[in-house]
Amino acid sequence: MKKILLLSIAISFLSSCELDREPFGSYTQDKIQQDKEASIEVLLNGCYAQLKGWSDVMHRVGEYPGDNIMIRGTSTDSFYSFISYQHIPDNGRLSTFWNNGYKIISQSSDLIKIIPEGESPAVDQQLGEAYYLRGMIYFYLCRTYGRPYAQSPDTNLGVPIVNGLPADLSNLALPDRSSVKDTYAQAISDLKKAEALMTVNKSAVYATKQAAQAMLSRVYLYMSGTYENPNQEFATLSIEYANKVIASGRYNLLNRANFMKYNTYAPDAGEQTETIFAIKRIASEYSGFDHYYGIGGMYANIQGQGWGEMYASGEYLDLLRKAGLKKDARWAFIDPQYTEDASGNKTEAFRFVVDVKNSSGVQTGYNYIQQPLKTNTNGSYYITIGTTDYNLTTVNAAENQYSIVYEGRTYTGEKDYMMLLNRVYPMFYITKCSLQNNDSHLHSPIISRLAEMYLNMAEAYAKKGDYNNALTNLNIIRERAILGGGYTSLNSTNAVQRIDEERQLELAFEAHRGYDVYRNGQTMTRRYPGPHTPMVDVPASSPRVIQYIPQSEINAYPGTLTQNP
């Protein structure tokens, strides 16, 4: 039989009475029937295991196209296409994402076929987990390869709906991609079935009823249209499912102090009350290679491990600064790398972002300038660039804000300390994907947490024109992060900016931002230093907002598999 790279060799073939999963060997249907609950648990664990490689790419393809991060320079790694928007048809990382996703869909589908409902609450729970995993994967695949739901979901292509292999393998022909609308419908159907079946209160490293409800809240939010042209029916459903999660009483927002240590808690740790579902990684399976090439290793060098080549973007840092001098709790996940002398002392400095122009005077990007801070005889500050002294003018001394006139333009920057540079970029390490159990870059990628539910409701209520409820939910998150920072009002003139900024601040480095911009019909602007073509904006209508299906999968697919333009 022809090798099917779509599902890879770990696909399950019930027609030959064999289920294959990583890394547990094979089970026959007879063996499953002998000890159904234990056997299904082993097979489900195989599905959860596939999430580990899948989630690494899930993070990169969701976070890197956004405006939360910058990279020190170009890279030959295929992840750079996510940053540069120069998509390539054979991207090895996307092949992992596609293949692992369809392995999970295939195996969960086979479990669904052989497990009858109603035998026991324990078996129904397991069946519900299979439905959850399948529905979640369909949604994640569709948002990566299919256009935003607000853009003609009836005609735009999602992904193939292949719920297990057909009985006749001798003339195998799998279907082409379904529409975005039909793919979302499949995901919703699976997630609702999961919600109905799951009754066991498992920890956040397993699918649960509330995990299904949280994912349904997100799916319906993605379907709720844009702020300018909202779908109020789907906005209402997003609110309904977020409220179900909150009303369950199973989760509580961490207090401010513990939230600032959120990244250090394993998802099933006793201190962790906020995570709904995460893909657990443990130290014993996390090699030295993972500490360098995993998610966190690109964001920082911690405990001597990691490349530390991607940093918080100028835009994200400016959002943090809006609350005032380090008042936002989310600074806890940013670790500036300051230079120190032999005695451990830092050097005061002034740092600002300057326009970069070509020889014709056309702006091509941005760059950082930082220089040691000097003091005039009258107590004012100045810096020296090259051989020229530049005086600083106070903008807001309490916030360390000063301005400088440089090359005919006035720029505002910050009084801080000299920072280490990688090439020409200050190293603002990101630690949100590191330090689980204080172990370098150990990290369990987050799928859903309670804070998202409040932000989903804030956005959905705003789309319904209910700004009072939108404000209430927005401030629940904002006031945890910024003491006394809650907004006093929300209306049609400011709601979009305030809700989107809070969502960006709170959910940064959790693979939301790239999708959030485009599903709301907005344009991605990345006007900050970095090699990411900062002067090129990407509107939601661009073909580059979605990824190519890996050409290797198209070549191996037994049937037509239409490529994205």
C-alpha positions as CSV (number, residue, x, y, z in Angstrom):
1,M,0.0,0.0,0.0
2,K,1.2,3.5,-0.8
3,K,2.8,5.3,2.1
4,I,0.5,8.1,3.2
5,L,2.7,10.9,4.6
6,L,-0.5,12.9,5.5
7,L,-1.1,10.6,8.4
8,S,2.4,9.1,8.5
9,I,3.3,5.7,9.7
10,A,1.6,6.2,13.0
11,I,-1.9,6.2,11.5
12,S,-4.3,3.6,12.9
13,F,-5.6,0.9,10.7
14,L,-8.7,-0.6,12.2
15,S,-9.3,-2.6,9.0
16,S,-6.2,-4.6,10.0
17,C,-7.2,-4.6,13.7
18,E,-4.1,-2.7,14.8
19,L,-3.9,0.7,16.5
20,D,-0.5,2.4,16.5
21,R,0.5,5.2,18.7
22,E,3.7,6.7,20.1
23,P,5.4,5.2,22.0
24,F,3.3,2.4,23.3
25,G,3.4,-0.4,20.6
26,S,0.3,-1.8,19.2
27,Y,-3.1,-2.9,20.6
28,T,-5.7,-5.1,18.9
29,Q,-9.4,-4.6,19.3
30,D,-9.6,-7.9,21.3
31,K,-7.0,-6.6,23.7
32,I,-8.8,-3.4,24.1
33,Q,-12.1,-5.2,24.9
34,Q,-10.3,-7.2,27.6
35,D,-9.4,-4.1,29.7
36,K,-11.1,-1.3,27.9
37,E,-10.4,1.5,30.3
38,A,-6.7,0.8,30.7
39,S,-6.2,0.2,27.0
40,I,-7.9,3.3,26.0
41,E,-5.9,5.3,28.5
42,V,-2.7,4.0,26.8
43,L,-4.0,5.0,23.4
44,L,-5.1,8.4,24.5
45,N,-1.7,9.0,26.0
46,G,-0.4,8.4,22.6
47,C,-2.5,11.2,21.3
48,Y,-1.3,13.5,24.1
49,A,2.3,12.5,23.3
50,Q,1.8,13.7,19.7
51,L,0.8,17.1,21.0
52,K,4.4,17.8,22.3
53,G,6.0,18.1,18.9
54,W,2.8,19.7,17.5
55,S,2.7,22.4,20.1
56,D,6.3,23.6,19.4
57,V,5.2,24.5,15.9
58,M,1.8,25.7,17.1
59,H,3.6,28.3,19.2
60,R,5.9,29.5,16.5
61,V,3.3,29.8,13.7
62,G,1.0,31.6,16.0
63,E,3.4,33.9,17.8
64,Y,6.2,34.7,15.3
65,P,4.0,36.4,12.7
66,G,2.8,38.8,15.4
67,D,4.2,42.0,16.8
68,N,5.2,40.8,20.3
69,I,8.7,39.6,19.3
70,M,11.7,40.6,17.2
71,I,14.7,38.5,16.1
72,R,18.3,39.7,16.0
73,G,18.8,38.8,12.4
74,T,17.7,36.6,9.5
75,S,17.8,32.8,9.9
76,T,18.0,29.8,7.7
77,D,15.6,27.9,10.0
78,S,12.2,27.5,8.4
79,F,10.6,29.3,11.3
80,Y,12.0,32.5,9.9
81,S,9.3,32.4,7.1
82,F,6.7,32.9,9.9
83,I,8.5,36.1,10.9
84,S,9.3,37.4,7.4
85,Y,6.0,36.4,5.8
86,Q,8.1,34.9,2.9
87,H,6.3,31.6,3.0
88,I,7.9,28.5,1.6
89,P,6.0,25.5,0.2
90,D,8.3,23.0,1.9
91,N,8.5,24.0,5.5
92,G,9.7,21.2,7.7
93,R,8.2,22.7,10.8
94,L,4.8,22.9,9.2
95,S,5.1,19.3,8.1
96,T,5.4,18.4,11.7
97,F,2.4,20.5,12.6
98,W,0.3,18.9,9.8
99,N,1.5,15.4,10.4
100,N,1.2,15.3,14.1
101,G,-2.2,17.0,13.9
102,Y,-3.6,14.4,11.6
103,K,-2.1,11.6,13.6
104,I,-4.1,12.8,16.5
105,I,-7.2,13.2,14.3
106,S,-6.8,9.7,13.0
107,Q,-6.2,7.9,16.3
108,S,-8.9,9.8,18.1
109,S,-11.3,9.0,15.3
110,D,-10.5,5.3,15.6
111,L,-11.1,5.4,19.3
112,I,-14.4,7.2,18.7
113,K,-15.4,4.4,16.3
114,I,-14.8,1.6,18.7
115,I,-15.9,3.1,22.0
116,P,-19.7,3.0,22.6
117,E,-21.1,5.7,24.7
118,G,-22.8,5.1,28.0
119,E,-20.7,2.1,29.3
120,S,-19.4,4.0,32.3
121,P,-18.6,7.6,33.3
122,A,-14.8,6.7,33.1
123,V,-15.0,5.4,29.6
124,D,-17.3,8.3,28.5
125,Q,-14.7,10.7,29.9
126,Q,-12.0,9.0,27.7
127,L,-14.3,9.2,24.7
128,G,-14.9,12.8,25.4
129,E,-11.1,13.4,25.5
130,A,-10.8,11.9,22.1
131,Y,-13.5,14.2,20.8
132,Y,-11.9,17.2,22.4
133,L,-8.5,16.5,20.9
134,R,-9.9,16.0,17.4
135,G,-12.0,19.1,17.6
136,M,-9.2,21.2,18.9
137,I,-6.8,20.0,16.2
138,Y,-9.3,20.8,13.4
139,F,-9.7,24.3,14.7
140,Y,-5.9,24.9,15.0
141,L,-5.2,23.5,11.6
142,C,-8.0,25.6,10.0
143,R,-6.8,28.8,11.6
144,T,-3.3,28.2,10.2
145,Y,-4.2,27.0,6.7
146,G,-7.7,28.6,6.3
147,R,-8.5,32.2,6.0
148,P,-10.2,34.1,8.9
149,Y,-13.8,33.2,9.4
150,A,-15.0,36.7,8.6
151,Q,-13.8,36.2,5.0
152,S,-16.3,34.1,3.0
153,P,-16.2,31.0,5.2
154,D,-18.6,29.2,2.8
155,T,-16.1,29.3,-0.1
156,N,-12.6,29.7,1.5
157,L,-10.9,26.4,2.0
158,G,-10.2,24.9,5.5
159,V,-8.6,21.5,5.8
160,P,-9.6,18.0,4.8
161,I,-12.1,16.3,7.2
162,V,-10.7,12.8,7.5
163,N,-12.1,11.1,10.5
164,G,-10.2,7.9,10.2
165,L,-9.5,5.9,7.1
166,P,-12.3,4.5,5.0
167,A,-13.0,0.8,5.0
168,D,-11.7,0.3,1.4
169,L,-8.0,0.9,1.5
170,S,-7.3,-0.8,-1.9
171,N,-8.7,2.2,-3.8
172,L,-7.9,4.9,-1.2
173,A,-9.0,8.4,-2.2
174,L,-9.2,11.0,0.6
175,P,-11.3,14.2,0.2
176,D,-10.0,17.6,-0.7
177,R,-10.1,20.4,1.7
178,S,-13.5,21.3,3.2
179,S,-14.6,24.9,3.5
180,V,-13.6,27.0,6.5
181,K,-17.3,26.9,7.6
182,D,-17.5,23.1,7.4
183,T,-14.2,22.7,9.2
184,Y,-15.3,25.0,12.0
185,A,-18.6,23.0,12.1
186,Q,-16.7,19.8,12.6
187,A,-14.6,21.3,15.4
188,I,-17.7,22.6,17.1
189,S,-19.5,19.3,16.8
190,D,-16.6,17.5,18.3
191,L,-16.1,20.0,21.1
192,K,-19.8,19.9,22.0
193,K,-19.7,16.1,22.1
194,A,-16.7,16.3,24.3
195,E,-18.4,18.8,26.7
196,A,-21.4,16.4,27.0
197,L,-19.3,13.3,27.7
198,M,-16.7,14.5,30.1
199,T,-17.6,14.6,33.7
200,V,-14.3,13.7,35.5
201,N,-12.5,16.7,37.1
202,K,-9.0,15.9,35.8
203,S,-6.0,18.2,36.1
204,A,-5.1,20.7,33.5
205,V,-2.8,18.3,31.6
206,Y,-5.9,16.4,30.4
207,A,-8.9,17.4,28.4
208,T,-12.0,18.2,30.6
209,K,-15.5,19.5,30.2
210,Q,-14.2,23.0,30.9
211,A,-11.4,22.6,28.4
212,A,-14.0,21.9,25.7
213,Q,-16.1,24.9,26.9
214,A,-13.0,27.2,26.8
215,M,-12.2,26.1,23.3
216,L,-15.8,26.6,22.2
217,S,-15.6,30.1,23.6
218,R,-12.6,30.8,21.5
219,V,-14.0,29.2,18.3
220,Y,-17.2,31.2,18.5
221,L,-15.1,34.4,19.2
222,Y,-13.2,33.7,15.9
223,M,-16.6,33.3,14.2
224,S,-17.9,36.6,15.7
225,G,-16.8,38.7,12.8
226,T,-15.0,42.0,13.1
227,Y,-15.7,45.0,15.3
228,E,-17.1,46.8,12.3
229,N,-19.3,43.9,11.2
230,P,-19.9,41.7,14.1
231,N,-21.9,38.5,14.3
232,Q,-23.8,38.9,17.5
233,E,-25.1,35.3,17.6
234,F,-21.6,33.9,17.7
235,A,-20.5,36.7,20.1
236,T,-23.3,35.6,22.5
237,L,-22.2,31.9,22.2
238,S,-18.6,32.9,23.0
239,I,-19.8,34.6,26.2
240,E,-22.0,31.7,27.1
241,Y,-19.2,29.2,27.0
242,A,-16.7,31.5,28.8
243,N,-19.3,31.9,31.5
244,K,-19.7,28.1,31.8
245,V,-16.0,27.8,32.5
246,I,-16.1,30.6,35.1
247,A,-19.3,29.3,36.7
248,S,-17.8,25.8,37.1
249,G,-15.7,27.2,40.0
250,R,-12.8,24.9,39.1
251,Y,-10.4,27.8,38.3
252,N,-9.4,31.0,39.9
253,L,-7.2,33.8,38.6
254,L,-3.8,33.8,40.3
255,N,-3.3,36.8,42.5
256,R,-0.9,39.4,41.2
257,A,2.2,38.1,43.0
258,N,1.6,34.5,41.9
259,F,0.6,35.5,38.3
260,M,4.1,37.1,38.0
261,K,5.5,33.6,38.6
262,Y,3.0,32.0,36.3
263,N,5.7,30.5,34.0
264,T,7.3,28.7,36.9
265,Y,4.3,26.5,37.8
266,A,3.7,23.2,36.1
267,P,0.1,23.1,34.8
268,D,-0.9,20.5,37.3
269,A,1.0,22.0,40.3
270,G,-1.0,22.8,43.4
271,E,-0.2,26.5,43.1
272,Q,-1.6,26.7,39.6
273,T,-5.3,27.6,39.7
274,E,-5.6,29.4,36.3
275,T,-4.6,26.9,33.6
276,I,-7.4,25.0,32.0
277,F,-5.5,22.9,29.6
278,A,-1.8,22.7,28.8
279,I,0.6,20.3,27.1
280,K,2.7,19.1,30.0
281,R,6.5,18.7,29.5
282,I,8.6,17.2,32.3
283,A,12.3,17.6,32.9
284,S,13.2,13.9,32.3
285,E,12.0,14.1,28.7
286,Y,13.4,17.6,28.1
287,S,16.9,17.1,26.7
288,G,19.7,19.7,26.5
289,F,18.8,20.0,22.8
290,D,15.3,21.1,23.9
291,H,16.7,23.8,26.1
292,Y,18.4,25.4,23.1
293,Y,16.1,24.6,20.2
294,G,12.7,24.7,22.1
295,I,10.5,27.6,22.4
296,G,12.1,29.3,25.4
297,G,15.6,28.7,24.1
298,M,15.1,31.2,21.3
299,Y,13.8,33.8,23.7
300,A,16.6,33.8,26.4
301,N,19.7,32.3,27.7
302,I,19.0,31.1,31.2
303,Q,21.2,29.0,33.5
304,G,23.7,28.9,30.6
305,Q,21.2,27.3,28.2
306,G,19.4,28.8,25.2
307,W,20.3,30.9,22.1
308,G,18.6,34.0,23.3
309,E,18.1,35.4,19.8
310,M,14.5,36.7,19.9
311,Y,13.4,39.5,22.2
312,A,10.4,41.5,23.2
313,S,9.5,43.9,20.4
314,G,9.7,47.6,20.7
315,E,5.9,47.7,20.3
316,Y,5.3,45.3,23.1
317,L,7.6,47.1,25.4
318,D,5.8,50.4,24.7
319,L,2.5,48.8,25.6
320,L,4.0,47.7,29.0
321,R,5.3,51.3,29.5
322,K,1.8,52.8,29.1
323,A,0.8,51.8,32.6
324,G,3.8,53.7,34.1
325,L,7.2,52.8,35.3
326,K,7.2,49.0,35.7
327,K,3.7,49.0,37.1
328,D,2.4,46.3,34.8
329,A,2.8,42.8,36.3
330,R,3.5,41.5,32.9
331,W,7.0,43.0,33.1
332,A,7.7,39.9,35.2
333,F,8.1,38.0,31.9
334,I,10.6,40.4,30.4
335,D,14.2,40.3,31.6
336,P,16.4,43.1,30.3
337,Q,20.1,42.1,30.1
338,Y,22.1,45.0,31.6
339,T,25.8,45.4,31.4
340,E,27.7,45.4,34.7
341,D,31.2,46.3,35.8
342,A,33.5,44.1,37.8
343,S,31.7,45.3,41.0
344,G,28.3,44.5,39.6
345,N,27.3,48.1,39.0
346,K,25.2,49.2,36.1
347,T,25.8,52.3,34.0
348,E,23.0,54.8,33.5
349,A,22.0,55.3,29.9
350,F,19.6,56.9,27.5
351,R,17.9,54.7,24.9
352,F,15.7,55.6,22.0
353,V,14.5,54.3,18.7
354,V,15.6,56.2,15.6
355,D,14.3,56.1,12.0
356,V,16.6,54.5,9.5
357,K,16.6,55.9,5.9
358,N,18.4,55.0,2.7
359,S,20.5,57.3,0.6
360,S,17.4,58.7,-1.0
361,G,15.9,59.7,2.3
362,V,13.3,56.9,2.2
363,Q,12.7,55.3,5.5
364,T,13.6,51.6,5.5
365,G,13.3,50.7,9.2
366,Y,14.2,51.5,12.7
367,N,17.1,51.1,15.0
368,Y,18.0,51.5,18.7
369,I,20.6,54.0,19.9
370,Q,21.8,53.8,23.5
371,Q,24.6,55.8,25.1
372,P,25.9,56.3,28.6
373,L,24.1,59.2,30.4
374,K,26.1,62.3,31.2
375,T,25.3,65.3,33.4
376,N,25.7,68.9,32.5
377,T,26.8,71.4,35.2
378,N,23.1,72.6,35.6
379,G,22.1,69.0,36.4
380,S,20.4,68.3,33.0
381,Y,21.4,65.2,31.0
382,Y,23.1,64.7,27.7
383,I,24.6,61.9,25.7
384,T,27.4,61.7,23.1
385,I,26.8,60.0,19.7
386,G,30.0,59.8,17.8
387,T,31.7,63.1,18.6
388,T,28.5,65.2,19.0
389,D,26.8,65.9,22.3
390,Y,23.0,65.9,22.5
391,N,21.1,67.5,25.3
392,L,18.0,65.7,26.7
393,T,14.8,67.5,27.5
394,T,12.6,66.2,30.3
395,V,9.2,64.8,29.2
396,N,8.2,63.0,32.4
397,A,11.0,62.5,34.9
398,A,8.9,60.2,37.1
399,E,8.5,57.8,34.2
400,N,12.2,58.3,33.0
401,Q,11.0,59.8,29.8
402,Y,13.2,62.3,28.0
403,S,13.4,63.6,24.4
404,I,16.3,64.2,22.1
405,V,16.6,66.1,18.8
406,Y,18.7,63.9,16.5
407,E,19.2,64.4,12.8
408,G,16.5,67.0,12.7
409,R,13.8,65.0,14.4
410,T,12.6,64.9,18.0
411,Y,12.5,61.4,19.6
412,T,11.3,60.3,23.0
413,G,13.3,57.6,24.8
414,E,13.9,56.3,28.3
415,K,16.5,56.8,31.0
416,D,17.6,53.3,32.0
417,Y,20.9,51.4,32.1
418,M,23.3,50.2,29.4
419,M,22.1,46.9,28.0
420,L,23.9,44.0,26.3
421,L,23.5,44.1,22.5
422,N,23.1,41.2,20.1
423,R,24.3,42.8,16.9
424,V,22.6,46.2,17.4
425,Y,19.6,45.1,19.4
426,P,19.1,45.4,23.2
427,M,18.5,42.0,24.7
428,F,15.0,42.1,26.3
429,Y,14.8,38.4,27.2
430,I,11.3,36.8,27.3
431,T,10.9,34.3,30.2
432,K,7.2,33.4,29.9
433,C,8.1,30.1,28.0
434,S,10.9,29.2,30.5
435,L,11.7,28.3,34.1
436,Q,9.0,25.8,34.8
437,N,10.0,24.4,38.2
438,N,13.1,26.7,37.9
439,D,14.5,24.5,35.1
440,S,16.0,26.7,32.4
441,H,13.6,26.5,29.4
442,L,11.3,23.7,30.6
443,H,7.8,24.9,29.5
444,S,4.4,23.3,29.1
445,P,2.6,25.2,26.2
446,I,-0.7,26.7,27.3
447,I,-3.8,25.9,25.3
448,S,-6.4,27.6,27.5
449,R,-6.4,29.6,30.8
450,L,-9.0,31.5,32.7
451,A,-7.7,35.0,31.8
452,E,-8.6,34.3,28.2
453,M,-12.3,33.7,29.2
454,Y,-12.6,37.2,30.6
455,L,-10.9,38.7,27.6
456,N,-13.2,36.7,25.3
457,M,-16.2,38.1,27.1
458,A,-14.9,41.7,27.0
459,E,-14.5,41.5,23.2
460,A,-17.7,39.6,22.6
461,Y,-19.7,42.1,24.7
462,A,-18.1,45.0,22.9
463,K,-19.2,43.5,19.6
464,K,-22.7,43.3,21.0
465,G,-22.5,47.0,22.0
466,D,-22.7,46.1,25.7
467,Y,-19.8,48.2,26.9
468,N,-20.7,48.0,30.6
469,N,-20.2,44.2,30.6
470,A,-17.2,44.6,28.3
471,L,-15.6,47.0,30.8
472,T,-16.3,44.8,33.8
473,N,-14.6,41.8,32.2
474,L,-11.7,43.8,30.8
475,N,-11.0,45.4,34.2
476,I,-10.9,42.0,35.9
477,I,-7.7,41.2,33.9
478,R,-6.4,44.8,33.8
479,E,-6.7,45.4,37.5
480,R,-4.8,42.3,38.4
481,A,-1.9,43.4,36.2
482,I,-1.9,47.1,37.1
483,L,-2.9,48.1,40.6
484,G,-5.4,50.9,40.3
485,G,-5.2,50.7,36.5
486,G,-8.8,49.8,35.7
487,Y,-10.5,51.9,33.0
488,T,-13.4,54.1,34.2
489,S,-15.3,53.9,31.0
490,L,-15.5,52.0,27.7
491,N,-17.4,53.1,24.6
492,S,-17.5,52.8,20.8
493,T,-14.6,55.2,20.4
494,N,-12.0,53.4,22.6
495,A,-13.2,49.9,23.1
496,V,-11.4,48.3,20.2
497,Q,-8.0,49.7,21.1
498,R,-8.3,49.0,24.8
499,I,-9.6,45.5,24.5
500,D,-7.0,44.6,21.8
501,E,-4.2,46.0,23.8
502,E,-5.1,44.2,26.9
503,R,-5.4,41.0,25.0
504,Q,-2.0,41.5,23.5
505,L,-0.5,42.3,26.8
506,E,-2.0,39.4,28.7
507,L,-1.8,36.6,26.1
508,A,1.6,37.5,24.7
509,F,3.9,34.6,23.9
510,E,0.9,32.1,24.0
511,A,0.4,32.0,20.2
512,H,-2.7,34.2,20.0
513,R,-1.5,37.5,18.5
514,G,-1.0,36.6,14.8
515,Y,-4.6,35.3,14.6
516,D,-6.2,38.0,16.7
517,V,-5.2,40.7,14.4
518,Y,-6.4,39.0,11.2
519,R,-9.7,37.5,12.5
520,N,-10.8,41.0,13.3
521,G,-10.0,42.3,9.8
522,Q,-7.1,44.4,11.0
523,T,-3.6,45.1,9.6
524,M,-0.4,43.8,11.1
525,T,2.0,46.7,11.6
526,R,5.5,46.0,13.0
527,R,7.1,49.5,13.1
528,Y,9.9,48.7,15.4
529,P,13.6,47.7,15.1
530,G,14.4,44.3,13.6
531,P,15.1,42.6,10.2
532,H,11.4,41.7,9.7
533,T,10.7,44.3,6.9
534,P,9.2,46.8,9.4
535,M,7.9,49.2,6.8
536,V,5.8,46.4,5.1
537,D,2.3,46.1,6.6
538,V,0.2,43.0,6.2
539,P,-3.6,43.5,5.9
540,A,-6.1,40.8,6.8
541,S,-6.8,40.4,3.1
542,S,-3.3,39.4,2.2
543,P,-2.6,35.8,1.0
544,R,0.3,35.8,3.4
545,V,-1.9,35.7,6.6
546,I,-2.2,31.9,6.1
547,Q,0.4,29.2,5.5
548,Y,1.2,27.0,2.6
549,I,0.2,23.3,3.1
550,P,3.6,21.5,2.9
551,Q,4.2,20.4,-0.7
552,S,5.4,17.0,0.5
553,E,2.0,16.4,2.0
554,I,0.3,17.4,-1.2
555,N,2.5,15.1,-3.2
556,A,1.8,12.1,-1.0
557,Y,-1.9,12.7,-0.5
558,P,-4.1,10.0,-2.0
559,G,-6.5,12.5,-3.7
560,T,-6.6,16.2,-4.5
561,L,-5.2,18.5,-1.9
562,T,-5.6,22.1,-3.0
563,Q,-2.7,24.4,-2.2
564,N,-3.2,27.9,-0.8
565,P,-2.3,30.8,-3.3
